[in-house]
Each structure stands twice: as C-alpha cells, then as structure tokens.
C-alpha cells in the first residue's frame, strides 16, 4: 500500500537524519576502528561517539551514545539517549533515554529495558518476549514481530506485522495485505549476523497479546482478534486509495483514439522539423538523401557501426574521466581532476542530446523525404523537387509503419540505421574532402 510505504520512508528518513545531525555535547569520547568493544568494567563518563565495523557495549556510558557501523550490540547500559545506524542492531541492555535506530535488522532482546521512547526504521524489527519499552514505540519496517511489552502508544507502518506482547496504550497500525507479501528480509540480507524472524504476511494479533488501549488498524477486511485481547475499542479503517493512481485499462475505443492522436502528433512534429531542416540546411539534407539513395545497403551497415560507435564513445569518455581524475588526484592537482570530470560530463550530455535528436527526428525525416521523392517520381515527376509534398507524403508513411503493432519497432530500427548510415558516410566523405583540399 502506498501509505505504508510513505510511513516507512518518512520514519526511516527521520531516524537517519537524526543520526546525521545530532548535536554533539561539549564533552565527548570518540572512537573508531574495525572492532570496538567497551568492556564490562569500563565506564564512559561523557557522551560516546563511535564509528566501527563491529561495535559492542558491555560496560556503561554515562551520557548519550551515538554509533554507526555494520553490527551494533548493546549489552551494557546507556545512561542517556541512544542513536544508532547499522546493518544489524541488537539491544540487550538498558537505555535510560530515548532510542532512535535505523538498520536492516533491528532486535530488542529479552533482557532489554528501554525506559523512554523508541523510534525505529528499517527492514525488520523484533521486540523479544521479556523486553520492556517504557515510552512510546514508533516505527516503519518491512516486517515487525512485537513480542515484548510497550508501556505507551504504538504507531506503526509495516509490510507485515504480528503482535504478541502487552501494550499499555493505543495501537495504531497500517499494515500491508497478506496478498501483497514479498520475499522475506532474510532472503536479501544474507550477511546479517542476527536471526531474523519469519512474520506471517499481513496483520495478525496473537490470542495471548494484551492491548490496554484502543486498536486502530488499516486492512481491506477484518482480522481475527480474540475477545479478551483489546480492552478498548477496535476500529478497522479501509485503505485509502488515491483515485489518481488507480490504473483503469483503456477501452478499445480509447486505445484507437490515443493511437490516432499519437500518430497525428508524430506526423505534425516530423513535418515541422523537416521543413525547418530543409530551410536551414538544404544542402546538408539533400546530401544525406543522395547518400542513402545511392547506397541503401551501405547506409544500413554503416548505421549499425554508427550506433555502436556512440556507446563506445560514451564508454571512452567515462574511462578518460576516471583515469584522468585519479591521475591528477594523485598529483594533488584537484583543479585539473575537477575540470576533467566536468568536461567529461558535459561531453556525455552533448553526445546524448545529439544522438537523441538525430535518431528521433533527423533519420526519420531523411528517410521520409527520400520515400516521398521516390513515390512522386513514379506518380507525378513534377512534384519530386517540391519542398513540401514529398516530405508530407513520406512522413505519413514513416509514421504509419513505425506505429504498427508488433512490427513497428522493427521498421523504426531499419529507418534509424539507414539515417545514421547516411550521416556517417556524409561525415566521412566531408573529412576526406577537407584533408585533400
């Protein structure tokens, strides 16, 4: 559901931004490395900032703990707020302040005591039986299994969710449908060092769960809830469907109308561009037409070469950018590295724009003009050199055959390669003429 995705994204972003912009205290301890462990007999008297591949807290931090890493384990005590971001986050100890975490796999262990609020965002959240959250729980996750106790309210958005614990306040949950289930997080997080629960798709409430406040959940249909689970009121909300995003298949009449309008727009656009091209560069246009007429097979073959050459040129520019940036970076000539990168990016942009214009308009216009001239040469030779009617007739034919179902794309490729080949031959001959001049 789109709303679930929005909730998940907002909460995840909030957690990450909190980590990124947390205001440091005047006094703090900072540590970094591959493996950082605060031993059980160690006491940090200030705030602690940690960046590590693997971080384990066995001791005590008498201040806030801000940590980023791959695997984060909190077994000791944080006498302040905890802010953590990592691939896996496990909390088994005590945190007296607020907890804000963002990670792929998040686990609140059986012995965990969180005295204040918990804000979490990630792929999987599990609160184990025995864990205690003294404040409110707000989270967005792909899946969640809440078996621990939460003293305050719960606000959740998840793809799948199961309630097993005791909840002292209201529970508000927007959960995906059972039919919307995707792969389990464990399938795309193979390197996570903790176990990830398997949560039944959709929303479920265990018969031994206790909700002392109200339960408000969003689902397409009522779910089975034992009568003694919810002390307050149970409310099911229908998922909000944005009418603007609901796909309604077009009728055959609408499909025919859309096809006709697209065809008309294509014809008008190509005619206008063709007339503009013939007015601005008549010699260039006639030269391309002559090259294609004189050697259609060669034009087709060179068109394939030109198509491949474009992508080779892009690859070559990227290689030059990378090698040049590294080379001048090693020489500590940062200005040169930046210039090379910017020139490369501008070159890629210019090449791409030019290639799109040529393949979308120029090739079709040249083929259309040649086709129109050839037809009028048989029907009405007097109109062959007309600057308007051969183009119009050729554009109509090109637009029709490239819009045909099933085979239109094939005609489009042939036309594109013919035009690219004619342009390639013209460019090659122009360069040779300059060298001999």
C-alpha positions as CSV (number, residue, x, y, z in Angstrom):
1,X,0.0,0.0,0.0
2,X,1.3,3.4,-0.9
3,X,0.5,4.9,2.6
4,X,2.5,2.2,4.3
5,X,5.5,3.0,2.0
6,X,5.2,6.7,2.8
7,X,5.1,6.0,6.6
8,X,8.1,3.7,6.3
9,X,10.1,6.1,4.2
10,X,9.3,9.1,6.4
11,X,10.2,7.3,9.7
12,X,13.4,5.8,8.2
13,X,14.4,9.2,6.9
14,X,13.7,10.8,10.2
15,X,15.9,8.2,12.0
16,X,18.7,8.7,9.6
17,X,18.6,12.4,9.7
18,X,18.5,12.3,13.5
19,X,21.7,10.3,13.4
20,X,23.3,12.6,10.8
21,X,22.5,15.9,12.5
22,X,22.5,15.0,16.2
23,X,24.0,17.9,18.1
24,X,27.2,16.9,20.0
25,X,27.7,17.7,23.6
26,X,30.5,20.0,24.7
27,X,32.5,17.0,26.1
28,X,32.5,13.6,24.5
29,X,34.6,10.5,23.8
30,X,35.2,9.4,20.2
31,X,36.3,6.1,19.0
32,X,36.7,4.4,15.6
33,X,38.1,1.2,14.1
34,X,37.1,-2.2,12.7
35,X,36.2,-3.8,16.0
36,X,35.4,-1.6,19.1
37,X,34.3,-3.1,22.4
38,X,33.6,-1.3,25.7
39,X,34.4,-3.9,28.3
40,X,32.1,-4.7,31.2
41,X,34.3,-2.9,33.8
42,X,34.7,0.3,31.7
43,X,32.7,3.4,32.4
44,X,32.5,6.3,29.9
45,X,31.7,9.5,31.8
46,X,30.8,11.5,28.8
47,X,28.9,11.1,25.6
48,X,30.4,8.5,23.3
49,X,30.7,8.7,19.5
50,X,31.6,5.5,17.7
51,X,32.3,4.6,14.1
52,X,33.2,0.9,13.7
53,X,32.6,-2.2,11.6
54,X,31.6,-4.1,14.7
55,X,30.7,-2.4,18.0
56,X,29.8,-4.0,21.3
57,X,28.9,-2.2,24.5
58,X,29.4,-4.3,27.6
59,X,30.1,-1.5,30.0
60,X,28.4,1.8,30.8
61,X,28.1,5.1,29.0
62,X,27.0,7.9,31.3
63,X,25.8,10.1,28.5
64,X,24.5,9.8,25.0
65,X,25.8,7.0,22.7
66,X,25.9,7.8,19.0
67,X,27.2,4.9,16.9
68,X,27.3,3.9,13.3
69,X,28.6,0.6,11.9
70,X,27.7,-2.7,10.4
71,X,27.0,-4.7,13.5
72,X,26.0,-3.0,16.7
73,X,25.3,-4.8,20.0
74,X,24.3,-3.0,23.2
75,X,24.6,-5.3,26.2
76,X,25.6,-2.8,28.8
77,X,24.0,0.5,30.0
78,X,23.4,3.8,28.3
79,X,22.6,6.5,30.8
80,X,21.2,8.8,28.2
81,X,19.9,8.7,24.6
82,X,21.0,6.0,22.1
83,X,21.3,6.9,18.4
84,X,22.4,4.0,16.2
85,X,22.6,3.2,12.5
86,X,23.9,-0.1,11.1
87,X,23.2,-3.2,9.2
88,X,22.2,-5.1,12.4
89,X,21.3,-3.5,15.7
90,X,20.8,-5.6,18.9
91,X,19.8,-4.1,22.2
92,X,20.0,-6.4,25.2
93,X,20.9,-3.9,27.9
94,X,19.4,-0.8,29.5
95,X,18.9,2.7,27.9
96,X,17.5,5.4,30.2
97,X,16.8,7.9,27.5
98,X,15.2,7.8,24.1
99,X,16.3,5.3,21.5
100,X,16.5,6.1,17.8
101,X,17.7,3.4,15.5
102,X,17.8,2.7,11.7
103,X,19.0,-0.6,10.3
104,X,18.4,-3.5,8.1
105,X,17.7,-5.9,11.1
106,X,16.8,-4.5,14.5
107,X,16.3,-6.6,17.6
108,X,15.3,-5.6,21.1
109,X,16.4,-8.6,23.2
110,X,14.7,-10.4,26.1
111,X,16.7,-8.5,28.7
112,X,16.4,-5.1,27.1
113,X,15.0,-2.2,29.1
114,X,14.3,1.0,27.2
115,X,13.0,3.5,29.7
116,X,11.8,6.1,27.2
117,X,10.6,6.2,23.6
118,X,11.8,4.0,20.7
119,X,11.9,5.4,17.1
120,X,13.0,2.8,14.5
121,X,13.1,2.5,10.8
122,X,14.4,-0.5,8.8
123,X,13.7,-3.8,7.1
124,X,12.9,-5.9,10.1
125,X,12.1,-5.0,13.8
126,X,11.7,-7.6,16.5
127,X,11.0,-7.0,20.2
128,X,11.5,-10.2,22.0
129,X,9.4,-11.6,24.8
130,X,10.7,-10.1,28.1
131,X,11.9,-6.8,26.6
132,X,10.5,-3.5,28.1
133,X,9.8,-0.2,26.4
134,X,8.8,2.4,28.9
135,X,7.6,5.0,26.5
136,X,6.0,5.1,23.0
137,X,7.0,2.9,20.0
138,X,7.0,4.5,16.6
139,X,8.4,2.6,13.6
140,X,8.3,1.9,9.9
141,X,9.6,-1.5,8.7
142,X,9.2,-4.1,6.1
143,X,8.2,-6.6,8.8
144,X,7.8,-6.5,12.6
145,X,7.3,-9.0,15.4
146,X,6.4,-7.3,18.7
147,X,6.5,-9.9,21.5
148,X,7.9,-7.5,24.2
149,X,6.0,-5.1,26.3
150,X,5.4,-1.4,25.4
151,X,4.1,0.9,28.1
152,X,3.0,3.7,25.8
153,X,1.3,4.0,22.4
154,X,2.4,2.2,19.3
155,X,2.3,3.9,15.9
156,X,3.4,1.6,13.1
157,X,3.6,1.2,9.4
158,X,4.8,-2.2,8.1
159,X,4.5,-4.6,5.2
160,X,3.7,-7.4,7.7
161,X,3.2,-7.2,11.4
162,X,2.4,-9.6,14.4
163,X,1.5,-8.5,17.9
164,X,2.3,-10.9,20.8
165,X,3.2,-8.7,23.8
166,X,1.5,-6.3,26.2
167,X,0.8,-2.8,25.1
168,X,-0.2,-0.2,27.7
169,X,-1.6,2.4,25.3
170,X,-3.3,2.6,21.9
171,X,-2.0,0.7,18.9
172,X,-2.4,2.3,15.5
173,X,-1.1,0.2,12.7
174,X,-1.2,0.4,8.9
175,X,-0.1,-2.9,7.5
176,X,0.1,-4.4,4.1
177,X,-2.3,-7.1,3.0
178,X,-1.4,-10.8,3.1
179,X,-1.7,-10.9,-0.7
180,X,1.0,-8.1,-1.0
181,X,3.7,-10.2,0.6
182,X,7.1,-10.1,-1.0
183,X,10.3,-12.1,-0.2
184,X,11.3,-12.4,3.5
185,X,14.0,-9.9,4.6
186,X,16.3,-12.8,5.4
187,X,16.5,-13.6,1.6
188,X,18.0,-10.3,0.7
189,X,20.1,-9.8,3.9
190,X,22.3,-12.9,3.9
191,X,25.2,-11.2,5.8
192,X,23.2,-10.1,8.8
193,X,24.7,-11.7,12.0
194,X,21.4,-12.0,13.9
195,X,18.4,-14.1,13.4
196,X,15.5,-12.5,11.5
197,X,12.0,-13.7,12.4
198,X,9.6,-15.0,9.9
199,X,6.5,-12.9,10.1
200,X,3.2,-14.1,8.5
201,X,2.3,-11.7,5.7
202,X,-0.4,-9.2,6.6
203,X,-1.5,-8.2,10.1
204,X,-2.1,-10.6,13.0
205,X,-2.7,-10.4,16.7
206,X,-1.8,-13.3,19.0
207,X,-4.5,-14.6,21.3
208,X,-2.2,-14.0,24.3
209,X,-1.5,-10.4,23.4
210,X,-2.9,-7.6,25.5
211,X,-3.8,-4.1,24.3
212,X,-5.0,-1.9,27.1
213,X,-5.9,1.0,24.9
214,X,-7.7,1.1,21.5
215,X,-6.6,-0.8,18.4
216,X,-6.9,1.0,15.1
217,X,-5.7,-0.9,12.0
218,X,-5.9,-0.5,8.3
219,X,-6.9,-3.5,6.3
220,X,-9.3,-4.5,3.5
221,X,-11.1,-6.9,5.7
222,X,-11.5,-7.7,9.4
223,X,-8.8,-9.8,11.0
224,X,-9.4,-12.4,13.7
225,X,-8.8,-11.0,17.2
226,X,-9.7,-12.9,20.4
227,X,-12.3,-11.1,22.6
228,X,-10.0,-10.7,25.6
229,X,-7.1,-9.1,23.8
230,X,-8.2,-5.5,23.3
231,X,-9.5,-3.6,26.4
232,X,-10.6,-0.5,24.4
233,X,-12.3,-0.1,21.1
234,X,-11.3,-1.9,17.9
235,X,-11.5,0.1,14.7
236,X,-10.7,-1.1,11.2
237,X,-10.0,1.6,8.6
238,X,-10.3,0.9,4.9
239,X,-7.1,1.6,2.9
240,X,-7.2,5.0,1.3
241,X,-6.9,4.6,-2.4
242,X,-5.7,7.6,-4.4
243,X,-8.0,7.7,-7.4
244,X,-5.3,9.4,-9.4
245,X,-3.0,6.4,-9.1
246,X,-5.6,3.7,-9.8
247,X,-4.9,2.1,-13.2
248,X,-8.1,1.8,-15.3
249,X,-7.4,-0.2,-18.5
250,X,-8.5,1.9,-21.6
251,X,-11.3,0.7,-23.7
252,X,-10.7,-0.3,-27.3
253,X,-12.2,3.0,-28.5
254,X,-9.9,4.9,-26.2
255,X,-6.9,2.9,-27.4
256,X,-7.8,3.6,-31.0
257,X,-8.2,7.3,-30.2
258,X,-4.9,7.5,-28.4
259,X,-3.2,5.7,-31.3
260,X,-4.7,8.2,-33.8
261,X,-3.7,11.2,-31.7
262,X,-0.1,9.9,-31.2
263,X,0.1,9.3,-34.9
264,X,-1.2,12.8,-35.7
265,X,1.3,14.4,-33.3
266,X,4.2,12.4,-34.8
267,X,3.2,13.5,-38.3
268,X,2.9,17.2,-37.4
269,X,6.2,17.2,-35.4
270,X,8.2,15.5,-38.2
271,X,6.8,17.8,-40.9
272,X,7.6,20.9,-38.9
273,X,11.1,19.7,-38.1
274,X,11.6,18.6,-41.7
275,X,10.6,22.0,-43.1
276,X,12.9,23.7,-40.6
277,X,15.8,21.5,-41.5
278,X,15.2,22.0,-45.2
279,X,15.1,25.7,-44.7
280,X,18.2,26.0,-42.5
281,X,20.4,23.3,-44.2
282,X,19.0,22.4,-47.6
283,X,22.4,21.2,-49.0
284,X,23.1,19.0,-45.9
285,X,19.6,17.5,-46.2
286,X,19.9,16.8,-49.9
287,X,23.3,15.3,-49.4
288,X,22.0,12.8,-46.8
289,X,19.2,11.9,-49.1
290,X,21.6,11.3,-52.0
291,X,23.9,9.2,-49.9
292,X,21.0,7.0,-48.8
293,X,19.6,6.7,-52.3
294,X,22.9,5.8,-53.9
295,X,23.9,3.2,-51.3
296,X,21.0,2.0,-49.2
297,X,22.7,-1.3,-48.2
298,X,25.9,0.5,-47.2
299,X,23.9,3.1,-45.3
300,X,22.2,0.3,-43.3
301,X,25.5,-1.3,-42.5
302,X,27.3,1.9,-41.5
303,X,24.3,2.8,-39.5
304,X,25.0,-0.2,-37.3
305,X,28.6,0.9,-36.9
306,X,27.5,4.4,-36.0
307,X,25.1,3.1,-33.4
308,X,27.8,1.1,-31.8
309,X,30.3,3.9,-32.0
310,X,28.0,6.2,-29.9
311,X,28.1,3.8,-27.0
312,X,31.8,3.2,-27.4
313,X,32.4,7.0,-27.3
314,X,30.4,7.3,-24.1
315,X,32.4,4.4,-22.5
316,X,35.7,6.0,-23.7
317,X,34.8,9.3,-22.1
318,X,33.9,7.6,-18.8
319,X,37.3,5.8,-18.8
320,X,39.1,9.1,-19.5
321,X,37.2,10.8,-16.7
322,X,38.1,8.1,-14.2
323,X,41.8,7.7,-15.2
324,X,42.3,11.4,-15.5
325,X,40.6,12.1,-12.2
326,X,42.7,9.5,-10.4
327,X,46.0,10.6,-12.1
328,X,45.7,14.3,-11.3
329,X,44.3,13.5,-7.9
330,X,47.4,11.5,-7.1
331,X,49.5,14.5,-8.3
332,X,47.3,16.7,-5.9
333,X,46.1,18.7,-8.8
334,X,42.5,18.8,-7.7
335,X,41.5,21.6,-10.0
336,X,42.6,19.5,-13.1
337,X,40.7,16.5,-11.8
338,X,37.5,18.5,-11.4
339,X,37.9,20.1,-14.8
340,X,38.3,16.7,-16.5
341,X,35.2,15.3,-14.8
342,X,33.1,18.4,-15.7
343,X,34.3,18.3,-19.3
344,X,33.5,14.6,-19.5
345,X,30.0,15.1,-18.0
346,X,29.3,17.9,-20.5
347,X,30.6,15.8,-23.4
348,X,28.4,12.9,-22.4
349,X,25.4,15.2,-22.1
350,X,26.1,16.8,-25.5
351,X,26.6,13.4,-27.2
352,X,23.4,12.0,-25.7
353,X,21.3,15.0,-26.7
354,X,22.7,15.0,-30.2
355,X,22.1,11.2,-30.5
356,X,18.5,11.5,-29.4
357,X,17.8,14.3,-31.8
358,X,19.4,12.5,-34.7
359,X,17.7,9.2,-34.1
360,X,14.3,10.7,-33.1
361,X,14.0,13.2,-35.9
362,X,16.8,13.5,-38.4
363,X,16.8,9.9,-39.5
364,X,13.0,9.7,-39.9
365,X,12.9,13.0,-41.8
366,X,15.6,12.0,-44.3
367,X,14.0,8.6,-44.9
368,X,10.6,10.2,-45.3
369,X,11.9,12.7,-47.8
370,X,13.6,10.1,-49.9
371,X,10.5,7.9,-49.8
372,X,8.2,10.7,-50.8
373,X,10.5,11.7,-53.7
374,X,10.6,8.1,-55.0
375,X,6.8,7.8,-54.9
376,X,6.2,11.2,-56.6
377,X,8.9,10.2,-59.2
378,X,6.5,7.4,-60.3
379,X,3.2,9.2,-59.9
380,X,3.9,12.9,-60.6
381,X,7.5,13.7,-61.5
382,X,6.7,17.4,-61.5
383,X,6.3,17.3,-57.7
384,X,9.6,15.5,-57.0
385,X,11.5,18.7,-56.2
386,X,8.7,20.3,-54.4
387,X,9.8,21.4,-50.9
388,X,6.6,20.4,-49.2
389,X,4.6,17.5,-50.6
390,X,7.3,14.8,-50.8
391,X,8.1,15.4,-47.2
392,X,4.4,15.3,-46.2
393,X,3.8,12.0,-48.0
394,X,7.0,10.4,-46.7
395,X,6.3,11.4,-43.1
396,X,2.8,10.0,-43.2
397,X,4.1,6.7,-44.5
398,X,7.0,6.6,-42.0
399,X,4.7,7.5,-39.1
400,X,2.2,4.8,-40.1
401,X,4.7,1.9,-40.5
402,X,6.6,2.7,-37.3
403,X,3.3,2.9,-35.3
404,X,2.1,-0.6,-36.5
405,X,1.6,-3.1,-33.6
406,X,4.2,-5.9,-33.3
407,X,6.4,-4.9,-36.3
408,X,6.5,-1.1,-35.9
409,X,9.7,-1.3,-33.8
410,X,11.4,-3.2,-36.5
411,X,10.7,-0.6,-39.1
412,X,11.8,2.0,-36.7
413,X,15.2,0.3,-36.3
414,X,15.7,0.0,-40.0
415,X,14.8,3.7,-40.6
416,X,17.2,4.7,-37.8
417,X,20.1,2.6,-39.1
418,X,19.5,4.0,-42.7
419,X,19.6,7.6,-41.5
420,X,22.6,7.0,-39.2
421,X,24.5,5.3,-42.0
422,X,23.8,8.2,-44.4
423,X,25.1,10.6,-41.8
424,X,28.2,8.5,-41.2
425,X,29.0,8.3,-44.9
426,X,28.5,12.1,-45.3
427,X,30.7,12.8,-42.3
428,X,33.5,10.5,-43.5
429,X,33.4,12.0,-47.0
430,X,33.4,15.5,-45.7
431,X,36.5,14.8,-43.6
432,X,38.3,13.2,-46.5
433,X,37.4,16.2,-48.7
434,X,38.9,18.6,-46.1
435,X,42.2,16.6,-45.9
436,X,42.6,16.6,-49.7
437,X,41.7,20.3,-50.0
